[in-house]
Amino acid sequence: MHELSVVFEVVKTVEKFVQSNNLVKVDKVVLQIGELSSMIPKYVEACYPAAVDGTILENTKLEIEILPGNALCKNCDKVFNLIKNNKICPNCQSDSWELLGGREFLIKEIVAC
């Protein structure tokens, strides 16, 4: 489970941000995870309490936003979700597409009190 090491890196990054901006307390950390990324949101959620234990983020809430794995069909220019459509354009049945998003893993927001 590589999620734990990634979540530890998120915690380090947020801690550095908190210190460099002289924040006292963080209420919430918001992550964006693409549905095509290698990160599994439920594992990230499960790892989070262990990663923040004993840190300034110990009592923070974690919010995860899932970003869709969308593609642009090169044949008909329609945007579609790769997972829901088994990598086939539902409009023209083409399997020729360009990835638009879904592999992201981002710290979107740090909410300080």
C-alpha positions as CSV (number, residue, x, y, z in Angstrom):
1,M,0.0,0.0,0.0
2,H,1.9,3.0,-1.3
3,E,-0.8,5.4,-0.1
4,L,0.7,5.6,3.4
5,S,4.0,6.9,2.2
6,V,2.2,9.4,-0.1
7,V,0.0,10.6,2.8
8,F,3.1,11.1,5.0
9,E,4.5,13.4,2.2
10,V,1.2,15.3,2.1
11,V,1.4,15.8,5.9
12,K,5.0,17.0,5.6
13,T,4.0,19.4,2.8
14,V,1.1,20.8,4.7
15,E,3.2,21.2,7.9
16,K,5.7,23.2,6.0
17,F,3.0,25.4,4.6
18,V,1.5,25.9,8.1
19,Q,4.9,26.9,9.5
20,S,5.9,29.1,6.7
21,N,2.6,31.0,6.9
22,N,2.6,31.2,10.7
23,L,-0.7,29.4,11.0
24,V,-1.8,28.2,14.4
25,K,-4.3,25.5,13.6
26,V,-5.6,23.7,10.5
27,D,-9.2,22.6,10.4
28,K,-9.3,20.7,7.1
29,V,-7.2,19.4,4.3
30,V,-8.8,18.9,0.9
31,L,-7.2,16.5,-1.6
32,Q,-8.2,16.0,-5.2
33,I,-7.6,12.4,-6.5
34,G,-8.2,11.5,-10.1
35,E,-10.1,8.3,-10.6
36,L,-7.4,7.1,-13.0
37,S,-4.6,7.8,-10.5
38,S,-2.8,5.0,-8.7
39,M,-4.1,6.3,-5.4
40,I,-7.2,4.6,-3.9
41,P,-9.3,7.2,-1.9
42,K,-10.5,4.8,0.7
43,Y,-6.9,3.7,1.5
44,V,-5.9,7.4,1.7
45,E,-8.7,8.0,4.2
46,A,-7.6,4.9,6.2
47,C,-4.0,6.0,6.3
48,Y,-4.7,9.6,7.2
49,P,-5.2,9.2,11.0
50,A,-1.9,7.3,11.3
51,A,0.0,9.9,9.2
52,V,-1.3,12.9,11.3
53,D,-0.9,11.2,14.7
54,G,1.3,13.4,16.9
55,T,1.5,16.2,14.3
56,I,0.0,19.7,14.2
57,L,-2.6,18.2,11.8
58,E,-3.7,15.5,14.3
59,N,-7.3,16.9,14.7
60,T,-7.8,18.0,11.1
61,K,-10.5,16.6,8.8
62,L,-9.6,15.1,5.5
63,E,-11.9,15.8,2.5
64,I,-11.3,14.0,-0.8
65,E,-12.7,15.1,-4.1
66,I,-12.7,12.6,-6.9
67,L,-11.8,14.0,-10.3
68,P,-13.3,12.2,-13.3
69,G,-11.1,10.3,-15.8
70,N,-12.3,12.2,-18.9
71,A,-11.2,11.9,-22.4
72,L,-11.8,13.8,-25.7
73,C,-12.7,11.6,-28.6
74,K,-10.4,12.2,-31.5
75,N,-13.1,11.1,-33.9
76,C,-16.1,13.2,-32.9
77,D,-14.7,15.7,-30.4
78,K,-17.1,14.6,-27.5
79,V,-15.9,14.5,-23.9
80,F,-16.6,11.2,-22.1
81,N,-15.7,9.3,-19.0
82,L,-13.2,6.5,-19.7
83,I,-14.3,4.3,-16.8
84,K,-18.0,4.5,-17.3
85,N,-17.6,3.9,-21.0
86,N,-14.9,1.2,-21.0
87,K,-12.5,3.5,-22.9
88,I,-14.9,3.7,-25.9
89,C,-16.6,6.9,-27.0
90,P,-20.4,6.5,-26.3
91,N,-21.2,8.8,-29.2
92,C,-19.3,7.2,-32.1
93,Q,-17.8,4.0,-30.5
94,S,-14.2,5.1,-31.3
95,D,-11.4,4.0,-29.1
96,S,-9.2,6.9,-30.3
97,W,-9.1,9.5,-27.6
98,E,-6.9,12.0,-25.7
99,L,-6.8,12.0,-21.9
100,L,-8.1,15.3,-20.4
101,G,-7.9,14.4,-16.7
102,G,-8.2,11.9,-14.0
103,R,-4.6,11.1,-13.0
104,E,-4.3,14.0,-10.6
105,F,-3.3,13.9,-6.9
106,L,-3.3,17.4,-5.5
107,I,-3.6,19.3,-2.3
108,K,-6.4,21.5,-3.2
109,E,-7.0,23.4,0.0
110,I,-5.7,23.9,3.5
111,V,-8.4,25.4,5.7
112,A,-7.0,27.2,8.7
113,C,-9.0,28.4,11.7
